[in-house]
């Protein structure tokens, strides 16, 4: 069995020098190490190329604030709001978040889970992995934001219906890619379906 380094409110004392004092409802991780979280807390700060894996039954009731080349792997649980900054990377594989903000040249990969609202700042990149029904539905621009509705099925089979707001007011281009995976079928039909999946991926990347 893999030996996880589990970060929890009760174990904050073990993070002396990189975390918050015992009893605080905030954890700050900035040691360039790898950590695992599956407890309940209000705020998690992630800094300095530190890696965090979030698993069930994690419950971050306020926010995960990730910056400075940190990496987050969101496997399950709940995070109310996620902010990525300054070349931080987030991989969403499961779980749920109400709001996800990709800011300042950060990168986000969405492969599973559910989210209600996604904001993408210029210079950031978001890749969404899903099945053939995945699409971006454009809506009327509002103020400095391009608006879309992301609907369909993610790679893990989760249904998605997410509002996406793209801020292009700063001059830098925000990039959103839909990466479509075809379901393999045996024989010639499978080859044809695989070819169709590749064509969809290329066309949607260029959109």
Helices and strands as residue ranges (DSSP letters): E 6-7, G 9-15, E 26-29, E 34-37, E 40-46, E 51-54, E 59-66, E 71-74, E 78-84, E 89-92, E 96-102, E 107-110, E 114-121, E 125-130, E 135-142, E 145-153, E 159-167, E 175-180, H 187-206
